[in-house]
């Protein structure tokens, strides 16, 4: 198998030929057909996630076919198209797992971070955290749903049921969840990096009622604000944009430091929330909803060997939608 490997934080990925992995008990071997490139992969590469093990094969938006069933796996079949996301394992016994909060598990495993992921021709996954995808849709189009879509969905749910939703950072997650919010009858207000008119036009093309720079005030008081950009300075900005009792939900796994701000911006029962990982229930819920909502992902495919170029394009904002590696 060919794998793109991170050996040290900050290094470029290195192509390696490895023996094909073998599925152990409770696992499946997946022949990867597409793997999305997520901003979390940048955090892994840049050493911003302390739990990352190295060397590691990044990638956690995996679409592929079951190539081997480990002992005890009976709910999947050989050749079935499946997906794998960020949460690769949960212990099932800690207080959080017992409370159906496996996203907060005390001893989790994360795909492409603490166990090898999908920037490869093959990967092994815990069969309990593998999702059947059916045969509808293109592999590359489905890949971003496995994290950008899932985390976006959990972020939107945590925002409550308000009608006016602000989205800060209009990348892979935002372009998916904007379509879901529209399906639900909500209004999307998109905020991008100042001067990024292409992203603003992209947001309008997906039905945003407003698109402008993130340093501008919102044209209307927002019921909630979703922050997907890893920029802590957006938190005070979003707080000033939401109405009394409104929510600001931080949807990323990593963010730069949040600067201090006057208490009056938080007062009147505004709330700041963070999203941590996701649950399998989130995945099954969203993967059933996405086709009903007519979600269309905008992707740029790259050959697997060009993983570094895809990461660079994501880092520098040269993408519209999501990058997807194709072995």
C-alpha positions, 0 to 999 in steps of 0.5 A: 500500500501507498501512504502519505506519512507525517514523521515530525510536526511541521514536516511535509508528508512523505510517500511510503510503501508499506505492507497492506495492513490486516484487520484484527478482531472487530476491525475492517480493512478498507480500500480507500477510494477518496479521503477529504482534506480537513482543517484538522489535518492541518492542525495535525501536521502543524503539531497543534493537537498534543494527542497526535502520535507520530509517525501518523497517516492523516485523513479522517474523511474516508470513503472506501470499500470493505476489503477484509472483515476481522473476526466478529464483524458481521454487520458489514460485508465485503465490497460494501461502500463505507465511510470513516470519520474523526472519532475512531474508537470510544471505550464504551465504559467511562462515565461519558460513554455510559451517558451516551456522550462518547464524543467526550470519552476519556480514552478515545482514538481519533482517525488520522491523529492517534490511529492511521487514517485515510491519506493512503490506499488502505486503512484499518478501522474499528468496525463499530465506527464505520458507516455504510454509505449505500451506492448513491453519489460519487465517492469524492462528493461524499468524503467531506460529509464525514467530518466537515458535514458531521461537525457542521451538523453538531455545531448547527444543532448546538446553536439551537433553533433560531432563524438567523444563523451567522457563519464565520469562515466559509469553507468546507463545513460552512458550505455544507451546513449552509445548505442544511440550514436553508433546507430547515428554513433558516437564513444564513449570514456569511462572514469571511476574511476581509477582501475574500470576495470569492468566498462571499460570492460562493456563500451567496450562490448557496443561498446566504442572505448576506455575505461580508467581511468578518470585521463588519457588524451583522446587518441584523441581530443573529440568533446564533453564530457558528465559528469554523475559522480557527481564529479566536478573535472572531469570538468577541466579534460574534458575541457582538453580532448575536441577540440577547440570549444568542449562542456562539458555537465554536466548531473547530478542534483548535483555535487561536487564543480568544482575546479579552473583551468587555463583560457587557458583550457576554451579558444578557444571557449570551452563551459561548459553546464548543463542539468536541468531536461527534457521536455515532448518533450524529453521523447516522442522523446527518448521513440520512438527512444530507440527501433529503436536504439536497446537499451538494459538496463542492470538491477539488480532487487531488491525486494521493501523492499531491497531499502536500499541495492539497494541504497548502491550498487549504492553508492559504485559502485557495479552495472553494469548498473542500479538497479530496485525495483520490488514491 
